[in-house]
Amino acid sequence: MTKVNVISGFLGAGKTTLIKKLLDEALKGEKIVLIENEFGEIGIDGGFLKDAGVEISEMNSGCICCSLVGDFGRALREVMERFHPDRILIEPSGVGKLSDVIGAIRDVAAGEPEMVLGSAVTVADAGKCRVYMKNFGEFYANQVEHAGAIVLSRTQKVTPEKLEEAVAILREKNPAAPVVTTPWDQLTGGQLLSAMEEGNTLAADLLAEEEICPVCGGHHDHDHDHCGHDHEHHDHDHCGHDHEHHDHDHCGHDHEHHDHDHCGHDHEHHDHDHCGCGHDHHHHHGHHADEVFASWGVETTHTFTAERLEKILTALDGGEYGAVLRAKGIVSGGDGAWYHFDYVPGDHQVRTGPADYTGRLCVIGSRLKEEGLKALFEV
């Protein structure tokens, strides 16, 4: 039997870090396959996880919930046939809709009697719940609503009041799922896995979907009327908090535009499904990720100093390169040194790490200024 676990979460939430912790502390001895779906042209995380001995199938040309639903199904079947693993971990794109991932798994599981449906978990950055729900709610709320468990990341970096606010926002969309608020370094991987599987609703969601469509037998990819949650989520000004004091520490923008820092959209359009992408919203399917988000990635032989990378990543907070939501890369520092970097708005890390076959970097966001990014990175 093969158990399938989905670990979803918005861009930069910490999905890969959580997977590493589970692999190191809770899943040793199991034969595991990770199916990873990057939204972007250059896959980075795959290199980080190869050291763990995990077979990785990367799909970098789109996201599971959009154009690659078919490819995802084939990858899942191939994994079952080739590896017969004890467990499959699925890490969807950070801008994927969890409901679509669940639906794709349902389609495969219908023909795979050896497949056992495990938990669908969403990782959420405690410091960014409100601003992401506000600006990217079509995708963010979907990940929260369909999670069997929610694991908050970086809780040690926020105040108790901010943490309480984050939980309240998540609870409004998903009142039933357990929410992990304890910092990860205070929990074992086994404790995290238990909390995640305690909230196992993936199988229930799939059964519910089967029961909802007895006539057409179809999969309602984007129609979530059947999930049992409150979907009046198009206006996120409901949190009841003073919006002048949240999430503006890092943005460098005019704070009269509450919660639109680094969203990169024309703010006159945020009443249209609040994505601000300027598309026609009269169709009921909502947006595909590639309509709202963009990625820019390059392979490069250029060398970088740690100081230069720090300046580059700090500059991404300013807004002049678009609404940058995630950046990561592995680049040469010269003389055998290699730097690995990660960026989310207001927070970044530059560290030394192992070499890769060439330098690679990727930036994900909305309305990215590609020429400006090329000039910034000098590539």
GIKAPE-V533643 format. One record per backbone hydrogen bond with DSSP energy under -0.5 kcal/mol. NH is the residue of the N-H (numbers start at 1). CO is the residue of the C=O. If there is no record, write none. Layout:
nh->NH co->CO
nh->NH co->CO
//
This chain:
nh->2 co->114
nh->3 co->86
nh->4 co->116
nh->5 co->3
nh->5 co->88
nh->6 co->119
nh->7 co->90
nh->8 co->6
nh->8 co->121
nh->10 co->123
nh->13 co->10
nh->18 co->14
nh->19 co->15
nh->20 co->16
nh->21 co->17
nh->22 co->18
nh->23 co->19
nh->24 co->20
nh->25 co->21
nh->26 co->22
nh->27 co->22
nh->30 co->27
nh->32 co->30
nh->33 co->87
nh->34 co->55
nh->35 co->33
nh->35 co->89
nh->36 co->34
nh->36 co->57
nh->37 co->91
nh->38 co->36
nh->40 co->38
nh->40 co->60
nh->43 co->41
nh->47 co->44
nh->48 co->44
nh->48 co->45
nh->49 co->45
nh->50 co->46
nh->52 co->49
nh->53 co->50
nh->54 co->49
nh->55 co->32
nh->57 co->34
nh->58 co->56
nh->59 co->36
nh->62 co->38
nh->66 co->63
nh->68 co->63
nh->69 co->66
nh->72 co->68
nh->73 co->69
nh->74 co->70
nh->75 co->71
nh->76 co->72
nh->77 co->73
nh->78 co->74
nh->79 co->75
nh->80 co->76
nh->81 co->77
nh->82 co->78
nh->83 co->79
nh->84 co->79
nh->84 co->80
nh->86 co->31
nh->87 co->31
nh->88 co->3
nh->89 co->33
nh->89 co->87
nh->90 co->5
nh->90 co->88
nh->91 co->35
nh->91 co->89
nh->92 co->90
nh->96 co->93
nh->98 co->96
nh->100 co->97
nh->101 co->97
nh->102 co->98
nh->103 co->99
nh->104 co->100
nh->105 co->101
nh->106 co->102
nh->107 co->103
nh->108 co->104
nh->109 co->105
nh->110 co->106
nh->111 co->108
nh->112 co->109
nh->115 co->112
nh->116 co->2
nh->116 co->114
nh->118 co->4
nh->118 co->116
nh->121 co->6
nh->121 co->119
nh->122 co->149
nh->123 co->8
nh->124 co->151
nh->126 co->153
nh->128 co->125
nh->129 co->125
nh->132 co->128
nh->133 co->129
nh->134 co->130
nh->135 co->131
nh->136 co->132
nh->139 co->136
nh->140 co->136
nh->141 co->137
nh->142 co->137
nh->143 co->139
nh->144 co->140
nh->145 co->141
nh->146 co->142
nh->147 co->144
nh->148 co->120
nh->149 co->120
nh->150 co->178
nh->151 co->122
nh->152 co->150
nh->152 co->180
nh->153 co->124
nh->157 co->154
nh->158 co->155
nh->163 co->159
nh->164 co->160
nh->165 co->161
nh->166 co->162
nh->167 co->163
nh->168 co->164
nh->169 co->165
nh->170 co->166
nh->171 co->167
nh->172 co->168
nh->173 co->169
nh->173 co->170
nh->174 co->170
nh->178 co->148
nh->180 co->150
nh->180 co->178
nh->181 co->179
nh->186 co->183
nh->187 co->184
nh->192 co->188
nh->193 co->189
nh->194 co->190
nh->195 co->191
nh->196 co->192
nh->197 co->193
nh->198 co->194
nh->199 co->195
nh->200 co->197
nh->201 co->199
nh->205 co->201
nh->206 co->202
nh->207 co->203
nh->208 co->204
nh->209 co->205
nh->210 co->206
nh->211 co->207
nh->212 co->208
nh->213 co->209
nh->214 co->211
nh->217 co->213
nh->220 co->218
nh->221 co->219
nh->223 co->220
nh->224 co->222
nh->227 co->224
nh->231 co->229
nh->233 co->231
nh->236 co->234
nh->239 co->236
nh->243 co->241
nh->245 co->242
nh->246 co->243
nh->251 co->248
nh->252 co->248
nh->255 co->253
nh->257 co->254
nh->258 co->256
nh->260 co->257
nh->263 co->260
nh->264 co->260
nh->266 co->276
nh->267 co->265
nh->269 co->266
nh->270 co->267
nh->272 co->269
nh->273 co->271
nh->275 co->272
nh->276 co->269
nh->276 co->272
nh->286 co->283
nh->291 co->288
nh->292 co->288
nh->292 co->289
nh->293 co->289
nh->294 co->365
nh->296 co->363
nh->298 co->361
nh->300 co->359
nh->304 co->332
nh->309 co->305
nh->310 co->306
nh->311 co->307
nh->312 co->308
nh->313 co->309
nh->314 co->310
nh->315 co->311
nh->316 co->312
nh->317 co->314
nh->318 co->315
nh->319 co->316
nh->321 co->322
nh->322 co->319
nh->323 co->366
nh->324 co->322
nh->325 co->323
nh->325 co->364
nh->326 co->364
nh->327 co->343
nh->328 co->362
nh->329 co->341
nh->330 co->360
nh->331 co->339
nh->332 co->302
nh->333 co->337
nh->334 co->337
nh->337 co->334
nh->339 co->331
nh->340 co->351
nh->341 co->329
nh->342 co->349
nh->343 co->327
nh->344 co->347
nh->347 co->344
nh->349 co->342
nh->351 co->340
nh->353 co->338
nh->359 co->300
nh->360 co->330
nh->361 co->298
nh->362 co->328
nh->363 co->296
nh->364 co->326
nh->365 co->294
nh->366 co->323
nh->369 co->321
nh->370 co->368
nh->373 co->369
nh->374 co->370
nh->375 co->371
nh->376 co->372
nh->377 co->373
nh->378 co->374
nh->379 co->374
//
